[in-house]
Amino acid sequence: LHSVGLIVDEEVQTKSGYVLDATFIHNGKVIGLEIDGPSHFIGKKKKGNTILKERQVANVDLTPLISVPYWEWSDLVSLEDKE
């Protein structure tokens, strides 16, 4: 995200109390980013508490949320890809 000129804030608490891994502004809108580790899944299916968090952040905080599963995040080749 840094490599494309976005300013990223890490560990951001939403108004509803959830903590997001990161947020950034795109076209004037705050976007949330979550890198979901293994504890968020049963196999490759999201657990209920993760689904609830995503829904509440989107509908209560009115923040669009991008969720990246750990297996996709770990496939990125370098730290620069992850930024």
Backbone as a ProteinNet text record, in pm:
[ID]
protein_1_A
[PRIMARY]
LHSVGLIVDEEVQTKSGYVLDATFIHNGKVIGLEIDGPSHFIGKKKKGNTILKERQVANVDLTPLISVPYWEWSDLVSLEDKE
[TERTIARY]
82.7	0	86.2	194.9	286.6	345.7	373.8	440.4	354	222.3	134.6	91.7	159.6	137.1	26.4	-25.5	-130.6	-68.7	-132.6	-91.3	-172.2	-102.3	-166.1	-152.6	-264	-263.2	-283.4	-202.6	-211.1	-279.5	-345.1	-413.7	-508.5	-611.8	-706.7	-835.6	-877.3	-1002.9	-1117.9	-1223.7	-1341.8	-1432.8	-1531.3	-1626.7	-1702.8	-1725.3	-1798.8	-1710	-1579.3	-1489.6	-1400.5	-1423.9	-1337.5	-1202.9	-1099.5	-966.8	-935.9	-901.6	-865.4	-713.9	-663.2	-518.2	-465.4	-539.8	-495.7	-615	-597.6	-692.3	-611.2	-674.9	-614.7	-727.6	-694	-794.8	-777.8	-889	-890.4	-1009.8	-983.9	-1089.6	-1172.2	-1104.9	-1172.2	-1248.1	-1240.4	-1315.1	-1218	-1244.6	-1162.4	-1197.3	-1093.6	-1108.2	-1034	-1096.4	-1032.8	-964.8	-858.8	-784.8	-760.7	-796.8	-773.3	-694.8	-586.3	-514	-557.9	-642.9	-702.6	-614.8	-563.9	-479.3	-560.7	-492.5	-558.6	-670.9	-661.6	-765.7	-899.9	-902.5	-1026.7	-1101.8	-1044.6	-1099.8	-1114.4	-1210	-1218	-1195.6	-1081.6	-1041.4	-1016.3	-1090.3	-1080.1	-1211.6	-1296.6	-1424	-1414	-1456.6	-1448.5	-1538.7	-1488.8	-1566.7	-1672.9	-1774.9	-1885.7	-1845.7	-1752	-1713.3	-1641.1	-1568.7	-1502.4	-1605.3	-1703.5	-1811.1	-1888.7	-1918.3	-1990.8	-1911.3	-1781.5	-1697.6	-1702.5	-1687.6	-1690.3	-1823	-1932.5	-2065.6	-2084.3	-2041.7	-2061.2	-1972.2	-1850	-1762.5	-1822.1	-1874.2	-1933.3	-2063.7	-2148.8	-2283.1	-2298.6	-2219.6	-2227.2	-2126.7	-2003.3	-1899.5	-1900.2	-1974.5	-1982.4	-1843.7	-1761.8	-1626.5	-1615.2	-1593.1	-1569.6	-1445.8	-1449.4	-1342.4	-1289.3	-1158.4	-1091.5	-1031	-1065.7	-1015.8	-926.5	-802.3	-707.3	-675.6	-708.3	-675.7	-525.2	-482.1	-338.4	-268	-337.1	-269.3	-242.9	-324.7	-296.5	-187.3	-193.1	-93.6	45.8	55	185.8	238.7	151.8	196.1	268.7	251.2	321.9	472	546.6	687.1	772.9	748.1	839.1	761.4	833.4	774.2	722.1	791.5	746.5	611.1	585.7	455.6	347	380.8	283.6	254.1	351.1	327.8	245.5
-120.2	0	125.2	119.4	233.4	257.3	147.5	159.2	228.8	233.7	305.1	440.7	484.6	619.3	634.3	523.6	533.5	548.5	630.5	646.9	548.1	462	353.8	378.4	364.9	366.9	223.3	178.2	40.6	34.2	-81.3	-107.2	8.1	23.6	134.1	84.1	150.7	114.8	189.4	115.2	176	233.9	310.5	368.5	261	146.1	37.8	-46.8	-17.7	-85.4	-192.6	-229.6	-328.9	-266.4	-348.3	-302.4	-365	-279.7	-325	-326.7	-420	-427.1	-297.5	-239.5	-115.2	-46.3	84.1	160.9	249.3	284.4	379.5	455.8	568.3	649.5	631.3	599.6	583.6	662	754.5	840.4	907.8	952.1	1025.2	939.2	807.4	715.8	629	614.3	527	381.6	302.8	160.5	82.3	-21.5	-106	-224.9	-272.7	-388.2	-484.2	-608.7	-714.5	-826.2	-869	-987.8	-1096.1	-1186.3	-1286	-1409.3	-1434.5	-1550.5	-1678.1	-1788.5	-1918.8	-1924.6	-1845.1	-1849.5	-1795.1	-1732.7	-1678.4	-1779.5	-1900.6	-1998.3	-2136.1	-2209.7	-2354	-2409.8	-2470.5	-2505.5	-2375.2	-2355.4	-2227.8	-2150.1	-2186.3	-2117.2	-2026.5	-1900.2	-1803.8	-1843.5	-1818.9	-1841.9	-1732.7	-1762.7	-1670.1	-1536.1	-1535	-1406.8	-1316.5	-1375.3	-1296.1	-1239.4	-1320.6	-1273.9	-1160.7	-1176	-1071.9	-941.3	-949.7	-829.9	-759.3	-834.1	-773.9	-703.8	-768.3	-708	-582.2	-586.7	-470.3	-354	-381.2	-272.7	-208.6	-290	-237.2	-162.3	-214.3	-158.1	-60.6	-76.1	15.5	129.3	93	194.9	254.7	192.3	236.3	242.2	141.9	132.2	8.1	24.2	-94.2	-167.4	-299	-378.1	-477.8	-476.8	-575	-678.4	-803.2	-911.8	-1001.4	-1019.8	-1103.2	-1225.3	-1345.6	-1465.4	-1487.4	-1547	-1565.7	-1641.6	-1736.9	-1815.3	-1730.9	-1628.8	-1538.2	-1438.3	-1389.6	-1294.2	-1358.2	-1481.2	-1547.6	-1582.3	-1586.5	-1613.4	-1493.8	-1375.3	-1259.6	-1281.7	-1247.5	-1283.5	-1206.7	-1078.4	-998	-900.6	-837.6	-734.8	-619.9	-588	-480	-511.8	-639.4	-678.3	-657.1	-684.6	-673.5	-528.9	-440.5	-298.9	-239.6
0	0	0	77.2	79.5	-59.5	-130.8	-260.5	-365.4	-342.7	-436.4	-381.2	-275.6	-224.8	-122.3	-68.8	31.8	170.5	252.2	390.5	473.4	545	619.1	768.8	839.9	986.3	1032.2	1126.9	1175.3	1310.7	1337.1	1464	1499.4	1418.6	1432.2	1496.8	1605	1670.6	1605.1	1571.8	1510	1617.5	1576	1671.5	1747.3	1682.4	1747.7	1839	1841.6	1934.1	1874.1	1751	1687.4	1652.3	1650.6	1608.8	1473.4	1377	1243.2	1230	1150.7	1129.9	1070.7	978.3	914.8	849.6	827.7	746.6	653.6	542.7	450.1	382.5	321.9	253.5	103.6	38	-107.5	-161.6	-251.5	-308	-198.6	-93.3	13.7	112.4	101.1	187.9	267.2	396.7	480.7	448	421.8	391.3	500.2	552.3	652.2	586.4	650.3	600.1	715.2	693.8	791	724.6	787.9	746.4	844.3	798.8	887.1	897.5	1018.3	1045.4	1062.3	1090.7	1100.7	1203.9	1310.2	1414.4	1366.6	1250	1194.9	1108.1	1093.8	1000.1	1063.2	1008.7	1027.9	888.3	867.4	730.8	656.5	549.3	477.4	483.6	579.8	598.8	721.2	705.7	815.5	931.3	1052.6	1174	1188.3	1266.7	1286.2	1343.4	1439.5	1499.9	1399.3	1305.5	1201.3	1104.3	1068.5	979.8	1047.1	1176.8	1250.3	1253	1281	1283.4	1149.2	1040.2	906.8	880.4	917.9	896.5	979.3	1105.6	1191.4	1150.8	1111.9	1065.3	940.5	850.6	727	752.6	842.2	858.5	974.8	1079.8	1193.9	1176.5	1144.7	1127.3	986.9	896.6	756.6	691.2	725.8	672.2	586.1	456.6	373.2	424.7	419.9	477.3	375.1	358.7	274.1	367.7	345.4	428.3	343.5	389.3	315.8	402.2	354.4	432.3	440.8	550.1	574.8	463.6	400.1	295.6	171	145.8	34	73	197.4	245.3	244.7	290.7	297.6	159.9	57	-79.1	-140.9	-82.9	-135.2	-118.4	-218.7	-224.8	-124.8	-108.8	-27.7	60.7	150.1	235	150.1	41.9	-46.8	-107.9	-141.7	-194.5	-88.8	35.7	144	177.9	154.6	181.7	71.1
[MASK]
+++++++++++++++++++++++++++++++++++++++++++++++++++++++++++++++++++++++++++++++++++

